Amino acid sequence: MKRISFIFGQLCLSVIALLVSCKPGIPSEYIQRGDMEDILYDYHVAQAMLINNSSENTPENQRLYKLAVLKKHGVTEAQFERSLEYYMCHADNLHEIYEHLSTRFEHSAVEYGLTVSDLDKYGSAVAKGDTADIWAG
């Protein structure tokens, strides 16, 4: 009887350890969170470059800039689109990514000479966390 209760106890501990150690993650067929954050960072920088140069801000150039970012990261457009759909269905992950992006953009802006008051003045769209219009055009 002692042996059976010992084995049962060990089994219970193993099951509990397994359940605790298995955090739900991003399935391997999708771009992982850190990589997706890097891609989106570069994508938004590229979009800002286009917006600041209105003569080059055409649908063709928007597509070329997007493809250049994807090529830089070694990702196909199909992989990116599938992964973006996954993240949109798992909004908590996408929200975390955009929180990190917001911090990265703030740090970059300060590195390039923006002041805190400039960030408060021009950074309201990022600070609100509104990602409904992230893919202009």
N, CA, C and O atoms as CSV, one atom per row, in Angstrom:
chain,resi,resn,atom,element,x,y,z
A,1,MET,N,N,0.827,-1.193,0.000
A,1,MET,CA,C,0.000,0.000,0.000
A,1,MET,C,C,0.868,1.252,0.000
A,1,MET,O,O,0.552,2.235,-0.670
A,2,LYS,N,N,1.986,1.211,0.770
A,2,LYS,CA,C,2.869,2.361,0.805
A,2,LYS,C,C,3.464,2.608,-0.576
A,2,LYS,O,O,3.615,3.746,-1.021
A,3,ARG,N,N,3.796,1.506,-1.234
A,3,ARG,CA,C,4.399,1.626,-2.564
A,3,ARG,C,C,3.409,2.246,-3.551
A,3,ARG,O,O,3.805,3.081,-4.365
A,4,ILE,N,N,2.151,1.866,-3.501
A,4,ILE,CA,C,1.137,2.404,-4.405
A,4,ILE,C,C,0.928,3.892,-4.136
A,4,ILE,O,O,0.849,4.680,-5.079
A,5,SER,N,N,0.839,4.288,-2.877
A,5,SER,CA,C,0.646,5.706,-2.561
A,5,SER,C,C,1.878,6.523,-2.955
A,5,SER,O,O,1.747,7.676,-3.364
A,6,PHE,N,N,3.084,5.934,-2.834
A,6,PHE,CA,C,4.304,6.620,-3.248
A,6,PHE,C,C,4.304,6.840,-4.762
A,6,PHE,O,O,4.615,7.931,-5.238
A,7,ILE,N,N,3.957,5.805,-5.503
A,7,ILE,CA,C,3.906,5.905,-6.961
A,7,ILE,C,C,2.835,6.913,-7.383
A,7,ILE,O,O,3.058,7.722,-8.284
A,8,PHE,N,N,1.674,6.862,-6.729
A,8,PHE,CA,C,0.604,7.804,-7.037
A,8,PHE,C,C,1.051,9.237,-6.742
A,8,PHE,O,O,0.772,10.147,-7.523
A,9,GLY,N,N,1.736,9.438,-5.631
A,9,GLY,CA,C,2.244,10.763,-5.268
A,9,GLY,C,C,3.247,11.275,-6.290
A,9,GLY,O,O,3.207,12.443,-6.674
A,10,GLN,N,N,4.149,10.400,-6.731
A,10,GLN,CA,C,5.134,10.782,-7.740
A,10,GLN,C,C,4.455,11.130,-9.065
A,10,GLN,O,O,4.846,12.081,-9.742
A,11,LEU,N,N,3.450,10.359,-9.420
A,11,LEU,CA,C,2.704,10.617,-10.643
A,11,LEU,C,C,1.999,11.965,-10.573
A,11,LEU,O,O,2.033,12.738,-11.530
A,12,CYS,N,N,1.363,12.246,-9.446
A,12,CYS,CA,C,0.682,13.537,-9.269
A,12,CYS,C,C,1.668,14.689,-9.369
A,12,CYS,O,O,1.383,15.692,-10.023
A,13,LEU,N,N,2.832,14.557,-8.725
A,13,LEU,CA,C,3.848,15.603,-8.800
A,13,LEU,C,C,4.342,15.807,-10.229
A,13,LEU,O,O,4.581,16.939,-10.651
A,14,SER,N,N,4.492,14.732,-10.957
A,14,SER,CA,C,4.938,14.822,-12.347
A,14,SER,C,C,3.910,15.543,-13.206
A,14,SER,O,O,4.263,16.390,-14.026
A,15,VAL,N,N,2.646,15.210,-13.018
A,15,VAL,CA,C,1.578,15.848,-13.789
A,15,VAL,C,C,1.504,17.332,-13.451
A,15,VAL,O,O,1.362,18.161,-14.350
A,16,ILE,N,N,1.598,17.674,-12.190
A,16,ILE,CA,C,1.552,19.079,-11.777
A,16,ILE,C,C,2.745,19.833,-12.354
A,16,ILE,O,O,2.585,20.945,-12.859
A,17,ALA,N,N,3.932,19.249,-12.286
A,17,ALA,CA,C,5.134,19.890,-12.839
A,17,ALA,C,C,4.987,20.095,-14.340
A,17,ALA,O,O,5.396,21.128,-14.872
A,18,LEU,N,N,4.415,19.131,-15.012
A,18,LEU,CA,C,4.215,19.240,-16.452
A,18,LEU,C,C,3.236,20.356,-16.781
A,18,LEU,O,O,3.482,21.139,-17.699
A,19,LEU,N,N,2.142,20.443,-16.058
A,19,LEU,CA,C,1.141,21.470,-16.304
A,19,LEU,C,C,1.686,22.870,-16.030
A,19,LEU,O,O,1.393,23.811,-16.767
A,20,VAL,N,N,2.475,23.002,-14.974
A,20,VAL,CA,C,3.028,24.300,-14.622
A,20,VAL,C,C,4.079,24.736,-15.636
A,20,VAL,O,O,4.165,25.918,-15.967
A,21,SER,N,N,4.872,23.801,-16.128
A,21,SER,CA,C,5.959,24.148,-17.042
A,21,SER,C,C,5.495,24.402,-18.466
A,21,SER,O,O,6.241,24.995,-19.244
A,22,CYS,N,N,4.310,23.982,-18.833
A,22,CYS,CA,C,3.818,24.150,-20.201
A,22,CYS,C,C,3.046,25.455,-20.327
A,22,CYS,O,O,1.830,25.490,-20.138
A,23,LYS,N,N,3.765,26.529,-20.648
A,23,LYS,CA,C,3.107,27.798,-20.901
A,23,LYS,C,C,2.645,27.805,-22.351
A,23,LYS,O,O,3.356,27.332,-23.238
A,24,PRO,N,N,1.464,28.337,-22.587
A,24,PRO,CA,C,1.055,28.425,-23.981
A,24,PRO,C,C,1.954,29.421,-24.706
A,24,PRO,O,O,2.159,30.535,-24.226
A,25,GLY,N,N,2.476,29.036,-25.830
A,25,GLY,CA,C,3.362,29.896,-26.590
A,25,GLY,C,C,2.829,30.090,-27.990
A,25,GLY,O,O,1.741,29.630,-28.337
A,26,ILE,N,N,3.615,30.774,-28.776
A,26,ILE,CA,C,3.255,30.993,-30.171
A,26,ILE,C,C,3.595,29.719,-30.931
A,26,ILE,O,O,4.741,29.272,-30.877
A,27,PRO,N,N,2.642,29.120,-31.637
A,27,PRO,CA,C,2.951,27.917,-32.418
A,27,PRO,C,C,4.096,28.177,-33.396
A,27,PRO,O,O,4.240,29.283,-33.919
A,28,SER,N,N,4.890,27.170,-33.632
A,28,SER,CA,C,6.116,27.329,-34.429
A,28,SER,C,C,5.859,27.735,-35.882
A,28,SER,O,O,6.760,28.259,-36.538
A,29,GLU,N,N,4.667,27.508,-36.389
A,29,GLU,CA,C,4.410,27.880,-37.785
A,29,GLU,C,C,4.215,29.391,-37.967
A,29,GLU,O,O,4.135,29.876,-39.096
A,30,TYR,N,N,4.138,30.134,-36.853
A,30,TYR,CA,C,3.979,31.583,-36.922
A,30,TYR,C,C,5.269,32.264,-36.502
A,30,TYR,O,O,6.107,31.677,-35.817
A,31,ILE,N,N,5.415,33.513,-36.923
A,31,ILE,CA,C,6.577,34.306,-36.544
A,31,ILE,C,C,6.513,34.533,-35.035
A,31,ILE,O,O,5.484,34.948,-34.503
A,32,GLN,N,N,7.605,34.260,-34.365
A,32,GLN,CA,C,7.643,34.380,-32.909
A,32,GLN,C,C,7.580,35.847,-32.492
A,32,GLN,O,O,7.911,36.742,-33.269
A,33,ARG,N,N,7.154,36.074,-31.262
A,33,ARG,CA,C,6.843,37.412,-30.769
A,33,ARG,C,C,7.995,38.404,-30.961
A,33,ARG,O,O,7.773,39.500,-31.474
A,34,GLY,N,N,9.201,38.049,-30.565
A,34,GLY,CA,C,10.334,38.963,-30.694
A,34,GLY,C,C,10.634,39.318,-32.138
A,34,GLY,O,O,10.926,40.470,-32.460
A,35,ASP,N,N,10.559,38.314,-33.009
A,35,ASP,CA,C,10.789,38.555,-34.434
A,35,ASP,C,C,9.679,39.420,-35.024
A,35,ASP,O,O,9.946,40.306,-35.836
A,36,MET,N,N,8.442,39.168,-34.622
A,36,MET,CA,C,7.320,39.950,-35.120
A,36,MET,C,C,7.459,41.405,-34.676
A,36,MET,O,O,7.163,42.326,-35.438
A,37,GLU,N,N,7.904,41.598,-33.456
A,37,GLU,CA,C,8.122,42.961,-32.961
A,37,GLU,C,C,9.172,43.677,-33.812
A,37,GLU,O,O,8.983,44.836,-34.183
A,38,ASP,N,N,10.265,43.002,-34.118
A,38,ASP,CA,C,11.317,43.607,-34.947
A,38,ASP,C,C,10.807,43.941,-36.342
A,38,ASP,O,O,11.121,45.001,-36.884
A,39,ILE,N,N,10.027,43.046,-36.919
A,39,ILE,CA,C,9.476,43.289,-38.253
A,39,ILE,C,C,8.532,44.495,-38.224
A,39,ILE,O,O,8.615,45.373,-39.083
A,40,LEU,N,N,7.643,44.534,-37.243
A,40,LEU,CA,C,6.699,45.643,-37.152
A,40,LEU,C,C,7.412,46.964,-36.875
A,40,LEU,O,O,6.993,48.011,-37.369
A,41,TYR,N,N,8.479,46.920,-36.093
A,41,TYR,CA,C,9.258,48.134,-35.830
A,41,TYR,C,C,9.793,48.685,-37.162
A,41,TYR,O,O,9.596,49.857,-37.480
A,42,ASP,N,N,10.461,47.834,-37.923
A,42,ASP,CA,C,11.017,48.262,-39.204
A,42,ASP,C,C,9.919,48.681,-40.172
A,42,ASP,O,O,10.088,49.634,-40.932
A,43,TYR,N,N,8.799,47.974,-40.145
A,43,TYR,CA,C,7.681,48.316,-41.024
A,43,TYR,C,C,7.185,49.733,-40.733
A,43,TYR,O,O,6.977,50.525,-41.652
A,44,HIS,N,N,7.000,50.045,-39.457
A,44,HIS,CA,C,6.485,51.367,-39.094
A,44,HIS,C,C,7.512,52.464,-39.382
A,44,HIS,O,O,7.129,53.575,-39.749
A,45,VAL,N,N,8.790,52.181,-39.225
A,45,VAL,CA,C,9.826,53.149,-39.593
A,45,VAL,C,C,9.762,53.400,-41.100
A,45,VAL,O,O,9.838,54.546,-41.543
A,46,ALA,N,N,9.622,52.341,-41.878
A,46,ALA,CA,C,9.529,52.485,-43.331
A,46,ALA,C,C,8.300,53.303,-43.721
A,46,ALA,O,O,8.376,54.152,-44.610
A,47,GLN,N,N,7.180,53.054,-43.067
A,47,GLN,CA,C,5.966,53.811,-43.353
A,47,GLN,C,C,6.143,55.282,-43.004
A,47,GLN,O,O,5.666,56.154,-43.731
A,48,ALA,N,N,6.820,55.565,-41.903
A,48,ALA,CA,C,7.078,56.953,-41.505
A,48,ALA,C,C,7.962,57.649,-42.536
A,48,ALA,O,O,7.768,58.826,-42.841
A,49,MET,N,N,8.928,56.912,-43.066
A,49,MET,CA,C,9.783,57.481,-44.111
A,49,MET,C,C,8.955,57.861,-45.331
A,49,MET,O,O,9.162,58.920,-45.922
A,50,LEU,N,N,8.033,57.011,-45.700
A,50,LEU,CA,C,7.167,57.304,-46.851
A,50,LEU,C,C,6.262,58.495,-46.578
A,50,LEU,O,O,6.077,59.350,-47.444
A,51,ILE,N,N,5.707,58.554,-45.394
A,51,ILE,CA,C,4.793,59.642,-45.046
A,51,ILE,C,C,5.526,60.979,-45.060
A,51,ILE,O,O,4.979,61.995,-45.491
A,52,ASN,N,N,6.779,60.968,-44.582
A,52,ASN,CA,C,7.561,62.208,-44.549
A,52,ASN,C,C,8.037,62.642,-45.933
A,52,ASN,O,O,8.448,63.790,-46.103
A,53,ASN,N,N,7.992,61.772,-46.904
A,53,ASN,CA,C,8.356,62.109,-48.270
A,53,ASN,C,C,7.130,61.861,-49.144
A,53,ASN,O,O,7.035,60.843,-49.830
A,54,SER,N,N,6.211,62.791,-49.108
A,54,SER,CA,C,4.904,62.583,-49.743
A,54,SER,C,C,5.000,62.300,-51.241
A,54,SER,O,O,4.112,61.652,-51.794
A,55,SER,N,N,6.054,62.767,-51.912
A,55,SER,CA,C,6.160,62.507,-53.348
A,55,SER,C,C,6.419,61.029,-53.636
A,55,SER,O,O,6.105,60.543,-54.723
A,56,GLU,N,N,6.993,60.312,-52.665
A,56,GLU,CA,C,7.258,58.883,-52.857
A,56,GLU,C,C,6.198,57.989,-52.217
A,56,GLU,O,O,6.258,56.766,-52.343
A,57,ASN,N,N,5.230,58.595,-51.532
A,57,ASN,CA,C,4.222,57.816,-50.818
A,57,ASN,C,C,3.122,57.368,-51.783
A,57,ASN,O,O,2.036,57.945,-51.838
A,58,THR,N,N,3.445,56.329,-52.531
A,58,THR,CA,C,2.493,55.763,-53.477
A,58,THR,C,C,2.189,54.329,-53.042
A,58,THR,O,O,2.972,53.732,-52.303
A,59,PRO,N,N,1.087,53.782,-53.482
A,59,PRO,CA,C,0.790,52.384,-53.142
A,59,PRO,C,C,1.905,51.424,-53.578
A,59,PRO,O,O,2.201,50.449,-52.886
A,60,GLU,N,N,2.513,51.711,-54.724
A,60,GLU,CA,C,3.602,50.845,-55.199
A,60,GLU,C,C,4.787,50.886,-54.238
A,60,GLU,O,O,5.356,49.853,-53.887
A,61,ASN,N,N,5.150,52.111,-53.814
A,61,ASN,CA,C,6.274,52.232,-52.882
A,61,ASN,C,C,5.944,51.651,-51.513
A,61,ASN,O,O,6.814,51.078,-50.857
A,62,GLN,N,N,4.700,51.795,-51.079
A,62,GLN,CA,C,4.307,51.193,-49.805
A,62,GLN,C,C,4.535,49.687,-49.853
A,62,GLN,O,O,5.047,49.098,-48.901
A,63,ARG,N,N,4.159,49.082,-50.945
A,63,ARG,CA,C,4.352,47.633,-51.105
A,63,ARG,C,C,5.840,47.282,-51.176
A,63,ARG,O,O,6.278,46.305,-50.570
A,64,LEU,N,N,6.612,48.076,-51.914
A,64,LEU,CA,C,8.051,47.816,-52.018
A,64,LEU,C,C,8.750,47.942,-50.661
A,64,LEU,O,O,9.619,47.135,-50.330
A,65,TYR,N,N,8.371,48.945,-49.886
A,65,TYR,CA,C,8.972,49.117,-48.563
A,65,TYR,C,C,8.610,47.933,-47.657
A,65,TYR,O,O,9.449,47.417,-46.919
A,66,LYS,N,N,7.355,47.521,-47.733
A,66,LYS,CA,C,6.925,46.372,-46.922
A,66,LYS,C,C,7.716,45.129,-47.317
A,66,LYS,O,O,8.205,44.402,-46.451
A,67,LEU,N,N,7.842,44.883,-48.612
A,67,LEU,CA,C,8.593,43.712,-49.079
A,67,LEU,C,C,10.071,43.794,-48.688
A,67,LEU,O,O,10.693,42.776,-48.384
A,68,ALA,N,N,10.630,45.010,-48.696
A,68,ALA,CA,C,12.029,45.185,-48.288
A,68,ALA,C,C,12.217,44.830,-46.815
A,68,ALA,O,O,13.209,44.204,-46.441
A,69,VAL,N,N,11.263,45.230,-45.988
A,69,VAL,CA,C,11.327,44.897,-44.556
A,69,VAL,C,C,11.237,43.383,-44.375
A,69,VAL,O,O,12.006,42.803,-43.608
A,70,LEU,N,N,10.312,42.749,-45.070
A,70,LEU,CA,C,10.149,41.301,-44.945
A,70,LEU,C,C,11.404,40.570,-45.427
A,70,LEU,O,O,11.828,39.584,-44.824
A,71,LYS,N,N,11.988,41.061,-46.514
A,71,LYS,CA,C,13.211,40.444,-47.031
A,71,LYS,C,C,14.347,40.582,-46.021
A,71,LYS,O,O,15.111,39.641,-45.806
A,72,LYS,N,N,14.454,41.751,-45.405
A,72,LYS,CA,C,15.491,41.977,-44.386
A,72,LYS,C,C,15.401,40.931,-43.281
A,72,LYS,O,O,16.423,40.475,-42.768
A,73,HIS,N,N,14.189,40.555,-42.918
A,73,HIS,CA,C,13.973,39.614,-41.816
A,73,HIS,C,C,13.835,38.165,-42.291
A,73,HIS,O,O,13.619,37.264,-41.481
A,74,GLY,N,N,13.958,37.941,-43.591
A,74,GLY,CA,C,13.897,36.580,-44.111
A,74,GLY,C,C,12.527,35.938,-43.998
A,74,GLY,O,O,12.413,34.740,-43.738
A,75,VAL,N,N,11.489,36.736,-44.192
A,75,VAL,CA,C,10.110,36.276,-44.042
A,75,VAL,C,C,9.366,36.528,-45.347
A,75,VAL,O,O,9.528,37.578,-45.969
A,76,THR,N,N,8.561,35.575,-45.752
A,76,THR,CA,C,7.735,35.780,-46.943
A,76,THR,C,C,6.489,36.579,-46.574
A,76,THR,O,O,6.103,36.666,-45.409
A,77,GLU,N,N,5.882,37.152,-47.588
A,77,GLU,CA,C,4.651,37.907,-47.354
A,77,GLU,C,C,3.558,36.993,-46.801
A,77,GLU,O,O,2.787,37.400,-45.931
A,78,ALA,N,N,3.491,35.760,-47.305
A,78,ALA,CA,C,2.484,34.803,-46.826
A,78,ALA,C,C,2.708,34.473,-45.353
A,78,ALA,O,O,1.752,34.424,-44.579
A,79,GLN,N,N,3.965,34.244,-44.957
A,79,GLN,CA,C,4.265,33.961,-43.549
A,79,GLN,C,C,3.853,35.138,-42.679
A,79,GLN,O,O,3.260,34.967,-41.613
A,80,PHE,N,N,4.175,36.320,-43.148
A,80,PHE,CA,C,3.846,37.522,-42.383
A,80,PHE,C,C,2.338,37.683,-42.232
A,80,PHE,O,O,1.845,37.951,-41.136
A,81,GLU,N,N,1.615,37.521,-43.319
A,81,GLU,CA,C,0.162,37.688,-43.277
A,81,GLU,C,C,-0.498,36.646,-42.367
A,81,GLU,O,O,-1.392,36.979,-41.589
A,82,ARG,N,N,-0.059,35.390,-42.462
A,82,ARG,CA,C,-0.601,34.337,-41.586
A,82,ARG,C,C,-0.302,34.649,-40.128
A,82,ARG,O,O,-1.159,34.490,-39.258
A,83,SER,N,N,0.907,35.088,-39.874
A,83,SER,CA,C,1.297,35.407,-38.497
A,83,SER,C,C,0.523,36.603,-37.982
A,83,SER,O,O,0.094,36.617,-36.828
A,84,LEU,N,N,0.341,37.607,-38.826
A,84,LEU,CA,C,-0.423,38.777,-38.409
A,84,LEU,C,C,-1.861,38.392,-38.078
A,84,LEU,O,O,-2.434,38.902,-37.115
A,85,GLU,N,N,-2.447,37.497,-38.869
A,85,GLU,CA,C,-3.800,37.006,-38.566
A,85,GLU,C,C,-3.816,36.303,-37.213
A,85,GLU,O,O,-4.742,36.492,-36.425
A,86,TYR,N,N,-2.795,35.492,-36.944
A,86,TYR,CA,C,-2.712,34.806,-35.651
A,86,TYR,C,C,-2.673,35.830,-34.518
A,86,TYR,O,O,-3.413,35.710,-33.541
A,87,TYR,N,N,-1.816,36.830,-34.650
A,87,TYR,CA,C,-1.686,37.832,-33.587
A,87,TYR,C,C,-2.959,38.659,-33.435
A,87,TYR,O,O,-3.283,39.084,-32.325
A,88,MET,N,N,-3.671,38.890,-34.502
A,88,MET,CA,C,-4.930,39.628,-34.395
A,88,MET,C,C,-5.985,38.803,-33.658
A,88,MET,O,O,-6.850,39.353,-32.976
A,89,CYS,N,N,-5.906,37.493,-33.800
A,89,CYS,CA,C,-6.825,36.613,-33.076
A,89,CYS,C,C,-6.387,36.413,-31.626
A,89,CYS,O,O,-7.178,35.969,-30.793
A,90,HIS,N,N,-5.144,36.735,-31.325
A,90,HIS,CA,C,-4.601,36.650,-29.965
A,90,HIS,C,C,-4.133,38.041,-29.574
A,90,HIS,O,O,-2.938,38.311,-29.451
A,91,ALA,N,N,-5.114,38.916,-29.383
A,91,ALA,CA,C,-4.854,40.341,-29.207
A,91,ALA,C,C,-3.954,40.650,-28.009
A,91,ALA,O,O,-3.273,41.675,-28.005
A,92,ASP,N,N,-3.940,39.787,-26.999
A,92,ASP,CA,C,-3.067,40.045,-25.856
A,92,ASP,C,C,-1.603,40.027,-26.283
A,92,ASP,O,O,-0.813,40.835,-25.794
A,93,ASN,N,N,-1.229,39.130,-27.177
A,93,ASN,CA,C,0.137,39.090,-27.697
A,93,ASN,C,C,0.438,40.326,-28.539
A,93,ASN,O,O,1.508,40.921,-28.413
A,94,LEU,N,N,-0.502,40.710,-29.391
A,94,LEU,CA,C,-0.310,41.880,-30.233
A,94,LEU,C,C,-0.216,43.143,-29.378
A,94,LEU,O,O,0.573,44.041,-29.670
A,95,HIS,N,N,-1.012,43.204,-28.337
A,95,HIS,CA,C,-0.969,44.352,-27.423
A,95,HIS,C,C,0.408,44.454,-26.754
A,95,HIS,O,O,0.966,45.546,-26.639
A,96,GLU,N,N,0.944,43.328,-26.322
A,96,GLU,CA,C,2.288,43.320,-25.723
A,96,GLU,C,C,3.337,43.799,-26.712
A,96,GLU,O,O,4.228,44.573,-26.360
A,97,ILE,N,N,3.230,43.342,-27.935
A,97,ILE,CA,C,4.175,43.770,-28.965
A,97,ILE,C,C,4.117,45.287,-29.133
A,97,ILE,O,O,5.156,45.945,-29.188
A,98,TYR,N,N,2.915,45.840,-29.213
A,98,TYR,CA,C,2.795,47.282,-29.423
A,98,TYR,C,C,3.189,48.085,-28.190
A,98,TYR,O,O,3.614,49.233,-28.318
A,99,GLU,N,N,3.059,47.512,-27.011
A,99,GLU,CA,C,3.590,48.188,-25.825
A,99,GLU,C,C,5.106,48.290,-25.927
A,99,GLU,O,O,5.683,49.338,-25.639
A,100,HIS,N,N,5.755,47.193,-26.338
A,100,HIS,CA,C,7.213,47.212,-26.509
A,100,HIS,C,C,7.614,48.162,-27.634
A,100,HIS,O,O,8.601,48.888,-27.512
A,101,LEU,N,N,6.856,48.159,-28.720
A,101,LEU,CA,C,7.151,49.061,-29.834
A,101,LEU,C,C,7.058,50.521,-29.395
A,101,LEU,O,O,7.892,51.345,-29.772
A,102,SER,N,N,6.058,50.827,-28.612
A,102,SER,CA,C,5.890,52.186,-28.121
A,102,SER,C,C,7.131,52.626,-27.338
A,102,SER,O,O,7.633,53.734,-27.523
A,103,THR,N,N,7.609,51.752,-26.475
A,103,THR,CA,C,8.810,52.051,-25.695
A,103,THR,C,C,10.024,52.208,-26.601
A,103,THR,O,O,10.825,53.124,-26.415
A,104,ARG,N,N,10.165,51.318,-27.580
A,104,ARG,CA,C,11.289,51.400,-28.514
A,104,ARG,C,C,11.258,52.697,-29.311
A,104,ARG,O,O,12.295,53.330,-29.503
A,105,PHE,N,N,10.075,53.099,-29.777
A,105,PHE,CA,C,9.967,54.341,-30.542
A,105,PHE,C,C,10.297,55.550,-29.664
A,105,PHE,O,O,10.947,56.494,-30.113
A,106,GLU,N,N,9.847,55.511,-28.418
A,106,GLU,CA,C,10.167,56.609,-27.500
A,106,GLU,C,C,11.669,56.706,-27.282
A,106,GLU,O,O,12.226,57.803,-27.325
A,107,HIS,N,N,12.334,55.577,-27.049
A,107,HIS,CA,C,13.786,55.581,-26.851
A,107,HIS,C,C,14.506,56.078,-28.100
A,107,HIS,O,O,15.452,56.860,-28.009
A,108,SER,N,N,14.058,55.625,-29.258
A,108,SER,CA,C,14.673,56.073,-30.511
A,108,SER,C,C,14.479,57.571,-30.705
A,108,SER,O,O,15.403,58.267,-31.127
A,109,ALA,N,N,13.299,58.064,-30.405
A,109,ALA,CA,C,13.012,59.484,-30.567
A,109,ALA,C,C,13.910,60.322,-29.661
A,109,ALA,O,O,14.433,61.354,-30.084
A,110,VAL,N,N,14.086,59.887,-28.435
A,110,VAL,CA,C,14.952,60.605,-27.502
A,110,VAL,C,C,16.399,60.562,-27.989
A,110,VAL,O,O,17.113,61.560,-27.891
A,111,GLU,N,N,16.836,59.421,-28.511
A,111,GLU,CA,C,18.189,59.305,-29.053
A,111,GLU,C,C,18.417,60.290,-30.195
A,111,GLU,O,O,19.526,60.793,-30.371
A,112,TYR,N,N,17.369,60.566,-30.969
A,112,TYR,CA,C,17.491,61.486,-32.090
A,112,TYR,C,C,17.159,62.927,-31.719
A,112,TYR,O,O,17.045,63.782,-32.597
A,113,GLY,N,N,17.003,63.201,-30.426
A,113,GLY,CA,C,16.891,64.579,-29.968
A,113,GLY,C,C,15.512,65.083,-29.609
A,113,GLY,O,O,15.372,66.255,-29.262
A,114,LEU,N,N,14.487,64.251,-29.676
A,114,LEU,CA,C,13.166,64.701,-29.264
A,114,LEU,C,C,13.136,64.838,-27.748
A,114,LEU,O,O,13.772,64.059,-27.039
A,115,THR,N,N,12.412,65.809,-27.261
A,115,THR,CA,C,12.281,65.997,-25.820
A,115,THR,C,C,11.018,65.288,-25.343
A,115,THR,O,O,10.205,64.829,-26.145
A,116,VAL,N,N,10.870,65.207,-24.038
A,116,VAL,CA,C,9.681,64.575,-23.461
A,116,VAL,C,C,8.430,65.346,-23.854
A,116,VAL,O,O,7.392,64.738,-24.114
A,117,SER,N,N,8.508,66.660,-23.902
A,117,SER,CA,C,7.328,67.445,-24.294
A,117,SER,C,C,6.969,67.209,-25.762
A,117,SER,O,O,5.793,67.216,-26.125
A,118,ASP,N,N,7.999,66.996,-26.618
A,118,ASP,CA,C,7.717,66.649,-28.013
A,118,ASP,C,C,6.987,65.317,-28.090
A,118,ASP,O,O,6.033,65.165,-28.852
A,119,LEU,N,N,7.443,64.354,-27.294
A,119,LEU,CA,C,6.787,63.047,-27.285
A,119,LEU,C,C,5.346,63.166,-26.828
A,119,LEU,O,O,4.459,62.527,-27.392
A,120,ASP,N,N,5.105,63.983,-25.806
A,120,ASP,CA,C,3.739,64.175,-25.327
A,120,ASP,C,C,2.872,64.831,-26.394
A,120,ASP,O,O,1.692,64.509,-26.539
A,121,LYS,N,N,3.472,65.753,-27.137
A,121,LYS,CA,C,2.726,66.485,-28.159
A,121,LYS,C,C,2.405,65.620,-29.372
A,121,LYS,O,O,1.280,65.634,-29.872
A,122,TYR,N,N,3.414,64.857,-29.849
A,122,TYR,CA,C,3.254,64.110,-31.090
A,122,TYR,C,C,3.015,62.620,-30.887
A,122,TYR,O,O,2.671,61.923,-31.842
A,123,GLY,N,N,3.182,62.127,-29.700
A,123,GLY,CA,C,3.103,60.692,-29.485
A,123,GLY,C,C,1.775,60.187,-28.992
A,123,GLY,O,O,1.687,59.043,-28.543
A,124,SER,N,N,0.733,60.997,-29.056
A,124,SER,CA,C,-0.549,60.596,-28.476
A,124,SER,C,C,-1.169,59.391,-29.166
A,124,SER,O,O,-1.840,58.595,-28.509
A,125,ALA,N,N,-0.968,59.232,-30.467
A,125,ALA,CA,C,-1.579,58.102,-31.182
A,125,ALA,C,C,-0.994,56.788,-30.704
A,125,ALA,O,O,-1.722,55.807,-30.557
A,126,VAL,N,N,0.315,56.749,-30.457
A,126,VAL,CA,C,0.943,55.532,-29.962
A,126,VAL,C,C,0.565,55.298,-28.506
A,126,VAL,O,O,0.317,54.166,-28.093
A,127,ALA,N,N,0.524,56.382,-27.731
A,127,ALA,CA,C,0.252,56.244,-26.307
A,127,ALA,C,C,-1.144,55.695,-26.047
A,127,ALA,O,O,-1.359,54.989,-25.062
A,128,LYS,N,N,-2.095,56.015,-26.922
A,128,LYS,CA,C,-3.452,55.526,-26.729
A,128,LYS,C,C,-3.570,54.037,-27.015
A,128,LYS,O,O,-4.531,53.395,-26.593
A,129,GLY,N,N,-2.592,53.486,-27.734
A,129,GLY,CA,C,-2.623,52.054,-28.027
A,129,GLY,C,C,-3.612,51.673,-29.099
A,129,GLY,O,O,-3.999,50.509,-29.199
A,130,ASP,N,N,-4.025,52.628,-29.900
A,130,ASP,CA,C,-4.989,52.342,-30.952
A,130,ASP,C,C,-4.270,51.734,-32.146
A,130,ASP,O,O,-3.512,52.420,-32.832
A,131,THR,N,N,-4.501,50.456,-32.397
A,131,THR,CA,C,-3.846,49.802,-33.508
A,131,THR,C,C,-4.821,49.536,-34.654
A,131,THR,O,O,-4.512,48.761,-35.560
A,132,ALA,N,N,-5.993,50.168,-34.624
A,132,ALA,CA,C,-6.988,49.906,-35.650
A,132,ALA,C,C,-6.535,50.413,-37.019
A,132,ALA,O,O,-6.970,49.888,-38.044
A,133,ASP,N,N,-5.672,51.420,-37.047
A,133,ASP,CA,C,-5.252,52.009,-38.320
A,133,ASP,C,C,-3.754,51.816,-38.554
A,133,ASP,O,O,-3.078,52.726,-39.033
A,134,ILE,N,N,-3.235,50.634,-38.218
A,134,ILE,CA,C,-1.801,50.407,-38.359
A,134,ILE,C,C,-1.401,50.138,-39.791
A,134,ILE,O,O,-0.233,50.318,-40.137
A,135,TRP,N,N,-2.315,49.715,-40.632
A,135,TRP,CA,C,-1.973,49.412,-42.015
A,135,TRP,C,C,-2.651,50.397,-42.944
A,135,TRP,O,O,-3.570,50.040,-43.681
A,136,ALA,N,N,-2.195,51.635,-42.905
A,136,ALA,CA,C,-2.771,52.669,-43.768
A,136,ALA,C,C,-2.641,52.236,-45.228
A,136,ALA,O,O,-1.599,51.738,-45.653
A,137,GLY,N,N,-3.709,52.434,-45.976
A,137,GLY,CA,C,-3.665,52.061,-47.391
A,137,GLY,C,C,-3.853,50.596,-47.556
A,137,GLY,O,O,-3.845,50.096,-48.681
